[in-house]
Amino acid sequence: MKKVSVIVPVYNTGNFIKECLISLFNQSYNDYEIIIINDGSNDDSEKIILELIKDKNNCKYVYQTNLGLSEARNTGIRESEGKYLVFVDSDDWVEKDYLKLLVNGIEMNNADICVCGYYRKYQNKVLSKITPKNELIEINEENKLLNYYYKTFIENKYGITCWNKIYKKELFNKFSLKFEKNKEIFAEDLLFNTKLFLHIKRINYLSTPL
């Protein structure tokens, strides 16, 4: 059993999936599995993926008919064996210390999730950078109030996405957490993280963009 399960949903991202997977293969952290969910792609994504992972013993490939991003992630969760879950979109890439720093961040403070910084890049140009302050937040009844949640988790864009976080898998099992499967829903990451926020006690923030 690997400590971290990295879930990569794929749908027609043949132009990006190679860079994404290579960045995951080159991690400085070793105790992880990569679960690739092909959500019915009709481009060359499958061919590229199978060629890239043919010699990788820590990769699992699953093909399913197109059910949408949320269901692809839910399939990945069911297939996962790790203590922690990480979600990486197939048009993204991560730094080599992405997993190492996230694992250290969640274990060092016994946090429920660890959140890192990130940047948006287009054709080798950095468009924006999100860098939260290094801090550990204790969640209690008072700061679960809507105003606190909005300002700390949403307004600063730390909590909107899933790919800048590592999660304790036990939270998914204990509270039956999953992504909303309606394909028409926009910002399913935000909806999921909002539901998650009701059940967590400690969030650790890393300023490093990973």
C-alpha positions in Angstrom: 0.0 0.0 0.0 1.3 3.4 -0.9 1.0 6.4 1.4 -0.3 8.8 -1.2 -2.8 8.2 -4.0 -2.6 10.8 -6.8 -5.8 10.9 -8.8 -5.6 12.2 -12.4 -8.9 12.5 -14.3 -8.4 12.8 -18.1 -10.7 13.9 -20.8 -9.3 14.9 -24.2 -6.1 16.4 -22.9 -3.7 14.8 -25.2 -1.8 18.1 -25.7 -1.1 18.3 -22.0 -1.1 14.8 -20.4 2.5 14.0 -21.2 3.8 17.0 -19.3 1.5 16.3 -16.4 2.5 12.7 -16.0 6.2 13.3 -16.4 6.0 15.9 -13.6 4.4 13.2 -11.4 7.0 10.5 -12.4 9.8 12.9 -11.4 8.7 13.5 -7.8 11.3 13.6 -5.1 8.9 11.6 -2.9 8.6 7.9 -3.6 5.7 6.4 -1.6 2.8 7.1 -4.0 0.6 5.6 -6.6 -0.8 7.4 -9.7 -4.4 6.5 -10.6 -5.3 7.8 -14.1 -9.0 7.8 -15.0 -9.7 8.2 -18.7 -13.3 9.6 -18.7 -14.1 8.5 -22.3 -11.6 10.6 -24.2 -11.9 10.5 -28.0 -8.5 12.1 -28.8 -5.1 10.4 -28.5 -5.0 10.7 -24.7 -5.2 6.9 -24.2 -2.4 6.1 -26.6 -0.1 8.7 -24.9 -0.9 7.5 -21.4 -0.4 3.8 -22.1 2.9 4.5 -23.8 4.1 6.6 -20.8 3.1 4.2 -18.1 4.1 0.9 -19.7 7.2 0.6 -17.5 5.7 2.2 -14.4 4.7 -0.1 -11.6 3.1 2.6 -9.5 0.5 3.6 -12.1 -3.1 2.3 -12.5 -5.1 3.1 -15.6 -8.9 3.0 -15.7 -11.1 3.7 -18.7 -14.7 4.6 -18.3 -17.4 6.0 -20.5 -17.8 9.8 -20.2 -19.4 10.6 -16.9 -17.8 14.0 -16.2 -15.0 15.2 -14.0 -16.7 14.6 -10.7 -17.4 10.9 -11.4 -13.9 10.4 -12.8 -12.5 11.7 -9.5 -15.0 9.5 -7.5 -13.8 6.5 -9.5 -10.2 7.4 -8.5 -11.2 7.7 -4.9 -12.7 4.2 -5.0 -9.6 2.8 -6.7 -7.2 4.5 -4.3 -5.2 2.7 -1.5 -3.3 5.6 0.0 -3.6 7.1 3.4 -3.7 10.5 1.7 -5.4 11.7 -1.5 -4.1 14.3 -4.0 -6.0 15.4 -7.1 -4.0 16.6 -10.2 -5.8 17.8 -13.3 -4.4 16.4 -16.6 -3.7 19.9 -18.0 -1.6 20.8 -15.0 2.0 20.0 -14.0 3.6 20.0 -10.5 7.0 20.8 -9.1 9.3 17.9 -8.1 8.8 18.5 -4.4 5.0 18.8 -4.7 4.2 15.5 -2.9 7.1 15.7 -0.4 6.2 19.1 0.9 2.4 18.4 1.0 3.0 15.1 2.9 5.4 16.9 5.3 2.8 19.7 5.7 -0.1 17.5 6.6 1.9 15.2 8.9 4.0 17.8 10.7 0.9 19.4 12.3 -1.5 16.4 12.1 -3.7 18.5 9.8 -6.7 17.2 8.0 -5.6 19.0 4.8 -2.5 20.8 3.6 -2.9 23.7 1.1 0.0 25.0 -1.1 0.5 28.0 -3.3 0.2 27.8 -7.1 0.7 29.8 -10.2 -1.1 30.0 -13.5 1.1 29.8 -16.6 0.5 30.2 -20.3 3.2 29.6 -23.0 6.0 30.0 -20.5 4.5 33.2 -19.0 3.4 33.3 -15.4 0.0 35.1 -15.4 -0.7 35.0 -11.7 0.7 33.6 -8.4 -1.2 32.6 -5.3 0.9 32.3 -2.2 -0.9 31.9 1.2 0.9 32.7 4.4 2.6 29.8 6.1 0.3 29.0 9.0 -1.7 26.4 10.8 -5.4 27.2 11.2 -7.5 25.5 14.0 -11.1 25.2 12.9 -13.7 25.6 15.7 -17.3 26.5 15.9 -16.6 30.2 15.8 -14.5 30.3 12.7 -16.8 28.0 10.8 -19.0 31.0 10.5 -19.7 32.0 6.9 -17.7 35.2 7.0 -14.5 33.5 8.2 -14.9 30.7 5.8 -15.3 33.1 2.9 -12.4 35.3 3.7 -9.9 32.6 4.6 -10.8 29.8 2.2 -12.6 31.4 -0.8 -11.8 35.1 -1.2 -8.0 34.5 -1.3 -8.5 31.6 -3.8 -6.8 29.0 -1.5 -9.9 26.8 -1.1 -11.5 26.9 -4.5 -9.5 24.1 -6.2 -8.6 20.6 -5.3 -5.2 20.3 -7.0 -3.3 22.5 -4.5 -4.2 20.2 -1.5 -3.6 16.9 0.1 -6.4 15.3 2.0 -6.7 12.6 4.7 -8.5 9.8 3.0 -10.2 8.9 6.3 -12.3 12.0 5.9 -13.8 10.6 2.7 -14.7 7.3 4.4 -16.0 8.7 7.6 -18.2 11.4 6.2 -19.0 9.7 2.8 -17.5 12.6 0.9 -17.5 12.6 -2.9 -17.8 15.0 -5.8 -21.2 15.9 -7.1 -21.8 13.8 -10.2 -24.1 16.2 -12.1 -22.1 17.1 -15.3 -23.8 20.4 -15.5 -22.3 21.7 -12.2 -19.7 24.4 -12.6 -16.9 24.7 -10.0 -17.4 21.2 -8.5 -14.1 21.7 -6.6 -15.6 24.6 -4.7 -18.7 22.7 -3.9 -16.7 19.7 -2.6 -14.3 21.8 -0.5 -17.2 23.7 1.0 -18.8 20.4 2.2 -15.4 19.3 3.4 -14.9 22.4 5.5 -17.7 21.4 7.8 -15.8 18.3 8.9 -12.1 19.4 9.3 -10.3 20.6 12.4 -6.9 21.7 11.2 -5.6 23.3 7.9 -2.0 23.8 7.3 -1.0 26.4 4.6 2.3 26.4 2.7 3.3 29.6 0.8 5.4 27.7 -1.7 3.7 27.5 -5.2 3.9 23.9 -6.2 
